[in-house]
Amino acid sequence: MTKEFHHVTVLLHETIDMLDVKPDGIYVDATLGGAGHSEYLLSKLSEKGH
């Protein structure tokens, strides 16, 4: 039996706005889920961000 995983990212921009992301900041998304928030957060970081 194969289980299919479907994840819908909700409140993405509201979450990122509240985090006040800094390009050189260090962030941990311990929830990960479907990684929608993590992928967007990573796109906002510079080479110095983690």
C-alpha distance matrix in Angstrom:
0.0 3.8 6.6 9.8 13.0 16.3 19.6 23.0 25.9 28.6 32.2 32.1 35.9 37.0 35.2 36.6 40.1 40.2 39.4 42.4 40.8 43.4 42.8 43.6 41.8 39.2 36.1 33.0 29.9 28.2 25.7 24.3 21.3 20.9 24.2 26.1 29.1 29.1 29.2 32.1 33.9 33.8 35.3 38.2 39.1 41.8 41.8 43.1 40.3 37.4
3.8 0.0 3.8 6.5 9.7 13.0 16.3 19.7 22.6 25.5 29.1 28.8 32.5 33.8 32.1 33.3 36.8 37.1 36.2 39.1 37.4 40.0 39.3 40.2 38.5 36.1 33.0 30.0 27.0 25.6 23.1 21.3 18.3 17.5 20.8 22.6 25.7 25.7 25.6 28.4 30.4 30.2 31.6 34.6 35.6 38.2 38.3 39.7 37.0 34.2
6.6 3.8 0.0 3.8 6.5 9.8 13.0 16.4 19.3 22.0 25.7 25.6 29.3 30.4 28.7 30.1 33.5 33.7 33.0 36.0 34.6 37.3 36.9 37.9 36.0 33.6 30.3 27.4 24.1 22.8 20.0 18.4 15.1 14.5 18.1 19.7 22.7 23.0 23.2 25.8 27.7 27.9 29.4 32.2 33.3 36.2 36.5 37.8 34.8 32.1
9.8 6.5 3.8 0.0 3.8 6.6 10.0 13.3 16.4 19.3 23.0 22.7 26.3 27.7 26.3 27.6 30.9 31.4 30.8 33.7 32.2 34.9 34.5 35.8 34.1 31.9 28.7 26.0 22.7 21.9 18.9 17.0 13.6 12.2 15.8 16.9 20.2 20.7 20.6 23.0 25.2 25.5 26.6 29.5 30.9 33.8 34.3 35.8 32.8 30.3
13.0 9.7 6.5 3.8 0.0 3.8 6.6 10.2 12.9 15.9 19.5 19.1 22.8 24.1 22.5 23.9 27.2 27.6 27.1 29.9 28.5 31.3 31.0 32.4 30.5 28.5 25.1 22.5 19.1 18.4 15.3 13.4 9.9 8.5 12.2 13.4 16.5 17.2 17.3 19.6 21.7 22.2 23.5 26.1 27.6 30.6 31.4 32.7 29.5 27.1
16.3 13.0 9.8 6.6 3.8 0.0 3.8 6.8 10.0 12.8 16.5 16.4 20.0 21.4 20.2 21.6 24.8 25.4 25.2 27.9 26.8 29.8 29.6 31.3 29.5 27.9 24.5 22.3 18.7 18.6 15.3 13.4 9.9 7.8 11.4 11.5 14.7 16.1 16.0 17.7 20.1 21.1 21.9 24.4 26.3 29.4 30.6 32.0 28.8 26.7
19.6 16.3 13.0 10.0 6.6 3.8 0.0 3.8 6.4 9.3 13.0 12.7 16.4 17.7 16.4 17.9 21.0 21.6 21.5 24.2 23.2 26.3 26.4 28.2 26.3 24.8 21.3 19.3 15.6 15.9 12.5 10.8 7.4 5.5 8.7 8.3 11.2 13.0 13.3 14.6 16.9 18.3 19.2 21.3 23.3 26.7 28.1 29.3 25.9 24.0
23.0 19.7 16.4 13.3 10.2 6.8 3.8 0.0 3.8 6.2 9.9 10.1 13.6 14.9 14.3 15.9 18.6 19.5 19.9 22.4 21.8 25.1 25.4 27.6 25.7 24.7 21.3 19.8 16.2 17.1 13.8 12.3 9.6 7.7 9.8 7.9 10.3 13.1 13.2 13.5 16.0 17.9 18.3 20.1 22.6 26.1 28.0 29.1 25.7 24.2
25.9 22.6 19.3 16.4 12.9 10.0 6.4 3.8 0.0 3.8 6.9 6.4 10.1 11.4 10.6 12.1 14.9 15.9 16.2 18.6 18.0 21.4 21.9 24.2 22.3 21.4 18.1 17.0 13.5 15.1 12.1 10.8 9.2 7.6 8.3 5.6 7.0 10.3 10.7 10.4 12.6 15.0 15.5 16.8 19.4 22.9 25.1 26.0 22.5 21.3
28.6 25.5 22.0 19.3 15.9 12.8 9.3 6.2 3.8 0.0 3.8 5.4 8.6 9.0 8.9 11.3 13.3 14.0 15.2 17.6 17.8 21.5 22.5 24.9 22.8 22.3 18.9 18.1 14.8 16.3 13.4 13.1 11.7 11.0 11.4 8.7 8.7 12.4 13.4 12.2 13.9 16.9 17.2 17.9 20.6 24.3 26.8 27.4 23.8 22.8
32.2 29.1 25.7 23.0 19.5 16.5 13.0 9.9 6.9 3.8 0.0 3.8 5.8 5.3 6.0 8.6 10.0 10.6 12.4 14.6 15.4 19.1 20.6 23.1 21.0 20.9 17.7 17.5 14.7 16.8 14.4 14.5 14.0 13.7 13.2 10.4 9.0 12.8 14.0 11.9 13.0 16.5 16.7 16.5 19.3 23.0 25.8 26.1 22.6 22.1
32.1 28.8 25.6 22.7 19.1 16.4 12.7 10.1 6.4 5.4 3.8 0.0 3.8 5.5 5.3 6.3 8.6 10.1 10.9 12.8 12.7 16.3 17.4 20.0 18.2 18.3 15.3 15.4 12.9 15.6 13.7 13.0 13.1 12.3 11.0 7.8 6.1 9.8 10.5 8.2 9.4 12.8 12.9 12.8 15.8 19.4 22.2 22.7 19.3 18.9
35.9 32.5 29.3 26.3 22.8 20.0 16.4 13.6 10.1 8.6 5.8 3.8 0.0 3.8 5.4 5.1 5.9 8.5 9.9 10.7 11.2 14.7 16.0 19.0 17.5 18.4 15.9 16.9 15.1 18.1 16.7 16.2 16.7 15.9 14.1 10.9 8.8 11.9 12.3 9.1 9.9 13.4 12.8 11.9 15.1 18.5 21.8 22.2 19.0 19.3
37.0 33.8 30.4 27.7 24.1 21.4 17.7 14.9 11.4 9.0 5.3 5.5 3.8 0.0 3.8 5.6 5.2 6.2 8.8 10.2 11.8 15.5 17.5 20.2 18.2 18.9 16.3 17.1 15.3 18.0 16.6 16.9 17.5 17.4 15.9 13.1 10.6 13.7 15.0 12.0 12.1 15.8 15.8 14.4 17.2 20.7 23.9 23.8 20.5 20.6
35.2 32.1 28.7 26.3 22.5 20.2 16.4 14.3 10.6 8.9 6.0 5.3 5.4 3.8 0.0 3.8 5.5 5.2 6.4 9.0 10.0 13.8 15.9 18.1 15.6 15.8 12.9 13.4 11.6 14.3 13.2 13.7 14.8 15.2 13.4 11.3 8.1 10.9 12.9 10.5 9.8 13.6 14.4 13.1 15.3 19.0 21.9 21.5 18.0 17.7
36.6 33.3 30.1 27.6 23.9 21.6 17.9 15.9 12.1 11.3 8.6 6.3 5.1 5.6 3.8 0.0 3.8 5.4 5.1 6.5 6.7 10.5 12.3 14.8 12.8 13.5 11.2 12.7 11.6 14.9 14.5 14.4 16.0 16.0 13.4 11.3 7.9 9.8 11.2 8.3 7.1 10.8 11.3 9.5 11.9 15.4 18.5 18.3 14.9 15.1
40.1 36.8 33.5 30.9 27.2 24.8 21.0 18.6 14.9 13.3 10.0 8.6 5.9 5.2 5.5 3.8 0.0 3.8 5.4 5.3 7.3 10.8 13.2 15.9 14.1 15.5 13.8 15.7 15.0 18.2 17.8 18.0 19.6 19.6 17.1 14.8 11.6 13.6 14.8 11.6 10.4 13.9 13.9 11.4 13.8 17.0 20.4 19.9 16.8 17.7
40.2 37.1 33.7 31.4 27.6 25.4 21.6 19.5 15.9 14.0 10.6 10.1 8.5 6.2 5.2 5.4 3.8 0.0 3.8 5.4 8.2 11.6 14.7 16.6 14.1 15.0 13.0 14.6 14.0 16.8 16.6 17.6 19.3 20.0 17.8 16.0 12.5 14.4 16.4 13.7 11.9 15.5 16.3 13.8 15.5 18.8 21.9 20.8 17.6 17.9
39.4 36.2 33.0 30.8 27.1 25.2 21.5 19.9 16.2 15.2 12.4 10.9 9.9 8.8 6.4 5.1 5.4 3.8 0.0 3.8 5.4 8.7 11.8 13.2 10.4 11.2 9.4 11.3 11.5 14.4 15.0 15.8 18.2 19.0 16.2 15.1 11.3 12.2 14.5 12.2 9.6 12.8 14.1 11.6 12.6 15.8 18.7 17.4 14.0 14.2
42.4 39.1 36.0 33.7 29.9 27.9 24.2 22.4 18.6 17.6 14.6 12.8 10.7 10.2 9.0 6.5 5.3 5.4 3.8 0.0 3.8 6.5 9.8 11.7 9.8 11.8 11.1 13.9 14.5 17.7 18.5 18.9 21.3 21.7 18.7 17.2 13.6 14.3 15.8 13.1 10.5 13.3 13.9 10.6 11.6 14.3 17.6 16.3 13.4 14.7
40.8 37.4 34.6 32.2 28.5 26.8 23.2 21.8 18.0 17.8 15.4 12.7 11.2 11.8 10.0 6.7 7.3 8.2 5.4 3.8 0.0 3.8 6.5 8.6 6.9 9.1 8.7 11.8 12.8 16.4 17.5 17.2 19.9 20.1 16.7 15.5 12.1 11.9 13.1 10.7 7.7 9.9 10.6 7.3 7.9 10.7 13.9 12.8 9.8 11.2
43.4 40.0 37.3 34.9 31.3 29.8 26.3 25.1 21.4 21.5 19.1 16.3 14.7 15.5 13.8 10.5 10.8 11.6 8.7 6.5 3.8 0.0 3.8 5.5 5.0 8.4 9.6 13.3 15.1 18.5 20.2 19.7 22.8 22.8 19.2 18.4 15.2 14.3 15.1 13.1 9.9 10.9 11.5 7.9 7.0 8.6 11.7 10.1 7.9 10.3
42.8 39.3 36.9 34.5 31.0 29.6 26.4 25.4 21.9 22.5 20.6 17.4 16.0 17.5 15.9 12.3 13.2 14.7 11.8 9.8 6.5 3.8 0.0 3.8 5.6 8.8 10.5 14.0 15.9 19.4 21.1 20.0 23.0 22.6 18.9 18.2 15.5 14.0 14.1 12.4 9.6 9.2 9.4 6.2 4.2 4.8 8.1 7.3 5.7 9.0
43.6 40.2 37.9 35.8 32.4 31.3 28.2 27.6 24.2 24.9 23.1 20.0 19.0 20.2 18.1 14.8 15.9 16.6 13.2 11.7 8.6 5.5 3.8 0.0 3.8 6.9 9.7 13.3 16.0 19.1 21.4 20.5 23.9 23.9 20.2 20.1 17.4 15.3 15.8 14.9 11.7 10.8 11.9 9.3 6.2 5.8 7.4 4.8 3.9 7.3
41.8 38.5 36.0 34.1 30.5 29.5 26.3 25.7 22.3 22.8 21.0 18.2 17.5 18.2 15.6 12.8 14.1 14.1 10.4 9.8 6.9 5.0 5.6 3.8 0.0 3.8 6.5 10.2 13.0 16.0 18.4 18.0 21.5 22.0 18.4 18.6 15.4 13.5 14.9 14.0 10.4 10.4 12.3 9.8 7.3 8.6 10.2 7.6 4.9 6.4
39.2 36.1 33.6 31.9 28.5 27.9 24.8 24.7 21.4 22.3 20.9 18.3 18.4 18.9 15.8 13.5 15.5 15.0 11.2 11.8 9.1 8.4 8.8 6.9 3.8 0.0 3.8 7.1 10.4 12.9 15.8 15.5 19.2 20.2 16.6 17.5 14.5 12.1 14.1 14.1 10.4 10.1 13.1 11.5 8.9 10.6 11.3 8.8 5.8 4.6
36.1 33.0 30.3 28.7 25.1 24.5 21.3 21.3 18.1 18.9 17.7 15.3 15.9 16.3 12.9 11.2 13.8 13.0 9.4 11.1 8.7 9.6 10.5 9.7 6.5 3.8 0.0 3.8 6.7 9.5 12.1 12.1 15.7 16.8 13.5 14.4 11.3 9.2 11.9 12.0 8.4 9.0 12.3 11.2 9.7 12.4 13.5 11.8 8.2 6.3
33.0 30.0 27.4 26.0 22.5 22.3 19.3 19.8 17.0 18.1 17.5 15.4 16.9 17.1 13.4 12.7 15.7 14.6 11.3 13.9 11.8 13.3 14.0 13.3 10.2 7.1 3.8 0.0 3.8 5.9 8.9 9.2 12.9 14.6 11.7 13.5 10.8 8.5 11.8 12.8 9.8 10.4 14.1 13.8 12.6 15.4 16.1 14.8 11.3 8.4
29.9 27.0 24.1 22.7 19.1 18.7 15.6 16.2 13.5 14.8 14.7 12.9 15.1 15.3 11.6 11.6 15.0 14.0 11.5 14.5 12.8 15.1 15.9 16.0 13.0 10.4 6.7 3.8 0.0 3.8 5.5 5.7 9.3 11.2 8.6 10.4 8.1 6.4 10.1 11.3 9.2 10.5 13.9 14.1 13.9 17.2 18.2 17.5 13.8 11.1
28.2 25.6 22.8 21.9 18.4 18.6 15.9 17.1 15.1 16.3 16.8 15.6 18.1 18.0 14.3 14.9 18.2 16.8 14.4 17.7 16.4 18.5 19.4 19.1 16.0 12.9 9.5 5.9 3.8 0.0 3.8 5.6 8.8 11.7 10.1 12.6 10.9 9.5 13.1 14.7 13.0 14.0 17.4 17.9 17.5 20.6 21.2 20.4 16.9 13.7
25.7 23.1 20.0 18.9 15.3 15.3 12.5 13.8 12.1 13.4 14.4 13.7 16.7 16.6 13.2 14.5 17.8 16.6 15.0 18.5 17.5 20.2 21.1 21.4 18.4 15.8 12.1 8.9 5.5 3.8 0.0 3.8 5.7 9.0 8.4 10.6 9.5 9.2 12.6 14.2 13.3 14.8 17.8 18.6 18.9 22.3 23.3 22.8 19.2 16.4
24.3 21.3 18.4 17.0 13.4 13.4 10.8 12.3 10.8 13.1 14.5 13.0 16.2 16.9 13.7 14.4 18.0 17.6 15.8 18.9 17.2 19.7 20.0 20.5 18.0 15.5 12.1 9.2 5.7 5.6 3.8 0.0 3.8 6.1 4.9 8.0 7.8 6.8 9.6 11.9 11.6 12.4 15.3 16.8 17.2 20.4 21.3 21.4 17.9 15.1
21.3 18.3 15.1 13.6 9.9 9.9 7.4 9.6 9.2 11.7 14.0 13.1 16.7 17.5 14.8 16.0 19.6 19.3 18.2 21.3 19.9 22.8 23.0 23.9 21.5 19.2 15.7 12.9 9.3 8.8 5.7 3.8 0.0 3.8 5.4 7.8 9.0 9.2 11.2 13.4 14.0 15.1 17.4 19.2 20.1 23.4 24.4 24.8 21.4 18.7
20.9 17.5 14.5 12.2 8.5 7.8 5.5 7.7 7.6 11.0 13.7 12.3 15.9 17.4 15.2 16.0 19.6 20.0 19.0 21.7 20.1 22.8 22.6 23.9 22.0 20.2 16.8 14.6 11.2 11.7 9.0 6.1 3.8 0.0 3.8 5.6 8.3 8.7 9.4 11.7 13.3 14.1 15.7 18.0 19.3 22.5 23.6 24.6 21.3 19.0
24.2 20.8 18.1 15.8 12.2 11.4 8.7 9.8 8.3 11.4 13.2 11.0 14.1 15.9 13.4 13.4 17.1 17.8 16.2 18.7 16.7 19.2 18.9 20.2 18.4 16.6 13.5 11.7 8.6 10.1 8.4 4.9 5.4 3.8 0.0 3.8 5.6 5.0 5.9 8.5 9.7 10.3 12.2 14.4 15.5 18.8 19.9 20.8 17.5 15.3
26.1 22.6 19.7 16.9 13.4 11.5 8.3 7.9 5.6 8.7 10.4 7.8 10.9 13.1 11.3 11.3 14.8 16.0 15.1 17.2 15.5 18.4 18.2 20.1 18.6 17.5 14.4 13.5 10.4 12.6 10.6 8.0 7.8 5.6 3.8 0.0 3.8 5.5 5.4 6.4 8.7 10.1 11.0 13.0 15.0 18.4 20.1 21.3 18.0 16.5
29.1 25.7 22.7 20.2 16.5 14.7 11.2 10.3 7.0 8.7 9.0 6.1 8.8 10.6 8.1 7.9 11.6 12.5 11.3 13.6 12.1 15.2 15.5 17.4 15.4 14.5 11.3 10.8 8.1 10.9 9.5 7.8 9.0 8.3 5.6 3.8 0.0 3.8 5.6 5.3 6.0 8.6 10.0 11.0 12.9 16.5 18.6 19.2 15.6 14.4
29.1 25.7 23.0 20.7 17.2 16.1 13.0 13.1 10.3 12.4 12.8 9.8 11.9 13.7 10.9 9.8 13.6 14.4 12.2 14.3 11.9 14.3 14.0 15.3 13.5 12.1 9.2 8.5 6.4 9.5 9.2 6.8 9.2 8.7 5.0 5.5 3.8 0.0 3.8 5.5 5.0 6.1 8.6 10.1 10.9 14.4 15.8 16.4 12.9 11.2
29.2 25.6 23.2 20.6 17.3 16.0 13.3 13.2 10.7 13.4 14.0 10.5 12.3 15.0 12.9 11.2 14.8 16.4 14.5 15.8 13.1 15.1 14.1 15.8 14.9 14.1 11.9 11.8 10.1 13.1 12.6 9.6 11.2 9.4 5.9 5.4 5.6 3.8 0.0 3.8 5.5 5.2 6.4 9.0 10.4 13.5 14.9 16.4 13.3 12.2
32.1 28.4 25.8 23.0 19.6 17.7 14.6 13.5 10.4 12.2 11.9 8.2 9.1 12.0 10.5 8.3 11.6 13.7 12.2 13.1 10.7 13.1 12.4 14.9 14.0 14.1 12.0 12.8 11.3 14.7 14.2 11.9 13.4 11.7 8.5 6.4 5.3 5.5 3.8 0.0 3.8 5.4 5.1 6.7 9.3 12.6 15.0 16.3 13.2 13.0
33.9 30.4 27.7 25.2 21.7 20.1 16.9 16.0 12.6 13.9 13.0 9.4 9.9 12.1 9.8 7.1 10.4 11.9 9.6 10.5 7.7 9.9 9.6 11.7 10.4 10.4 8.4 9.8 9.2 13.0 13.3 11.6 14.0 13.3 9.7 8.7 6.0 5.0 5.5 3.8 0.0 3.8 5.4 5.3 6.9 10.6 13.0 13.5 10.1 9.9
33.8 30.2 27.9 25.5 22.2 21.1 18.3 17.9 15.0 16.9 16.5 12.8 13.4 15.8 13.6 10.8 13.9 15.5 12.8 13.3 9.9 10.9 9.2 10.8 10.4 10.1 9.0 10.4 10.5 14.0 14.8 12.4 15.1 14.1 10.3 10.1 8.6 6.1 5.2 5.4 3.8 0.0 3.8 5.3 5.4 8.5 10.1 11.3 8.3 7.9
35.3 31.6 29.4 26.6 23.5 21.9 19.2 18.3 15.5 17.2 16.7 12.9 12.8 15.8 14.4 11.3 13.9 16.3 14.1 13.9 10.6 11.5 9.4 11.9 12.3 13.1 12.3 14.1 13.9 17.4 17.8 15.3 17.4 15.7 12.2 11.0 10.0 8.6 6.4 5.1 5.4 3.8 0.0 3.8 5.7 8.2 10.5 12.4 10.2 10.9
38.2 34.6 32.2 29.5 26.1 24.4 21.3 20.1 16.8 17.9 16.5 12.8 11.9 14.4 13.1 9.5 11.4 13.8 11.6 10.6 7.3 7.9 6.2 9.3 9.8 11.5 11.2 13.8 14.1 17.9 18.6 16.8 19.2 18.0 14.4 13.0 11.0 10.1 9.0 6.7 5.3 5.3 3.8 0.0 3.8 6.8 10.1 11.2 8.8 10.5
39.1 35.6 33.3 30.9 27.6 26.3 23.3 22.6 19.4 20.6 19.3 15.8 15.1 17.2 15.3 11.9 13.8 15.5 12.6 11.6 7.9 7.0 4.2 6.2 7.3 8.9 9.7 12.6 13.9 17.5 18.9 17.2 20.1 19.3 15.5 15.0 12.9 10.9 10.4 9.3 6.9 5.4 5.7 3.8 0.0 3.8 6.7 7.4 5.1 7.3
41.8 38.2 36.2 33.8 30.6 29.4 26.7 26.1 22.9 24.3 23.0 19.4 18.5 20.7 19.0 15.4 17.0 18.8 15.8 14.3 10.7 8.6 4.8 5.8 8.6 10.6 12.4 15.4 17.2 20.6 22.3 20.4 23.4 22.5 18.8 18.4 16.5 14.4 13.5 12.6 10.6 8.5 8.2 6.8 3.8 0.0 3.8 5.3 5.2 8.5
41.8 38.3 36.5 34.3 31.4 30.6 28.1 28.0 25.1 26.8 25.8 22.2 21.8 23.9 21.9 18.5 20.4 21.9 18.7 17.6 13.9 11.7 8.1 7.4 10.2 11.3 13.5 16.1 18.2 21.2 23.3 21.3 24.4 23.6 19.9 20.1 18.6 15.8 14.9 15.0 13.0 10.1 10.5 10.1 6.7 3.8 0.0 3.8 5.6 8.1
43.1 39.7 37.8 35.8 32.7 32.0 29.3 29.1 26.0 27.4 26.1 22.7 22.2 23.8 21.5 18.3 19.9 20.8 17.4 16.3 12.8 10.1 7.3 4.8 7.6 8.8 11.8 14.8 17.5 20.4 22.8 21.4 24.8 24.6 20.8 21.3 19.2 16.4 16.4 16.3 13.5 11.3 12.4 11.2 7.4 5.3 3.8 0.0 3.8 6.7
40.3 37.0 34.8 32.8 29.5 28.8 25.9 25.7 22.5 23.8 22.6 19.3 19.0 20.5 18.0 14.9 16.8 17.6 14.0 13.4 9.8 7.9 5.7 3.9 4.9 5.8 8.2 11.3 13.8 16.9 19.2 17.9 21.4 21.3 17.5 18.0 15.6 12.9 13.3 13.2 10.1 8.3 10.2 8.8 5.1 5.2 5.6 3.8 0.0 3.8
37.4 34.2 32.1 30.3 27.1 26.7 24.0 24.2 21.3 22.8 22.1 18.9 19.3 20.6 17.7 15.1 17.7 17.9 14.2 14.7 11.2 10.3 9.0 7.3 6.4 4.6 6.3 8.4 11.1 13.7 16.4 15.1 18.7 19.0 15.3 16.5 14.4 11.2 12.2 13.0 9.9 7.9 10.9 10.5 7.3 8.5 8.1 6.7 3.8 0.0
